[in-house]
Amino acid sequence: MIDLELLEELVAFNEYGTLSATAEHLMITQPSVTRGMKQLEQELGVKLFNRQVNKITLNETGKLAAKEAKKIVEAENNFTEKVINFSKTKANIHIGSTAPGPLIWLKQNRKIFNKSLSFTNQLIKETNTISALTNYKERLIVTTQEINTKLIESMYLGIEHLYVKLSPNDPLASYNSVTLKTLTGNSFLVANEIGPWRKVLSQNIPNATFLYQTNVAALDEITHNSSFPTFRSNLTLNSHIPNRDNDNKIIIPVIGKNSSLIFYGSYLKKQRKNIQPLLKEIISIWTKAK
């Protein structure tokens, strides 16, 4: 069996073009790459390179070999990742989300559920949901899209309703509720990673300025000490984060079109027996987050 490291060197050479660049990328010496390529030729029993003075390039056979080697290397990496991820699923249920609200809420309420839960640190793109589940990176993903494929299914979880947090001096602070259009022209403090809410806000609040903040703790600090409005939801308001909303700001529900998102719990069908009991618990508690 050919050493996988030799195939990795061939793939790197095909990508970087020279022995020195290949060696630098792989963090090994150039003579080591040279020996490796000669060994690979010997093991295959074919010539892979055109060798000239001060120059070495792949011949047609070498290019084909590099293309096939890349498939093997990627398959091995996927195999390793899939096995490791699957092993982790036996210990707990790892949860991801395409939006921050459900993830924040689940983390803060994790002790309520009768399962050992762990959570992803970054939001998952809707387009990556299927691959994240089939590769066992996540056992459960909260999505805004209902999925029904041969391998994956979804269960309705609940609705996230939007709220706006305003300074008492803001003209809208006396309103019982507002619409997104009512917020026209305002400047908002917003977390950088808000998933599908980013598109909702940018498309439905005319002439608004969004001051995106990467650091959530800094966002909360600025919110406390400035008059800029920011957003909350029924989920984040029910997450009981110490001191997050312990100020004199006014929190008003946003009503009307596009002021809420529907969420589903998506999972592999073959894990239905383990995931559905948790989903039923989540649904029961989610309905109280109003």
Buried (B, 14 or more C-beta within 10 A) or exposed (E): EEEEBBBBBBBBBBEBEBBEBBBBBBEBEBEBBBEBBEBBBEEBEEEBBEEEEEEBEBBEBBEEBBEEBBEBBEEEEEEEEBEEBEEBBEEEBBBBBBBBBBBBBBBBBBEEBEBEBBBBEEBBEBEBBBEBBEBBBBBBBBBBBEBEEEEBBBBEBBBBBBBBBBBEEBEBBEBEBBBBEBBEEBEBBBBEBBBBBBEBBEEBBEEBEBEEBEEBEEBBEBBBEEEBBBBBBBBBBBBEBEEBBEBEBBBBBBBBEBBBBEBBBBBBEEBEEBBBEBBEBBBEBBEEBE
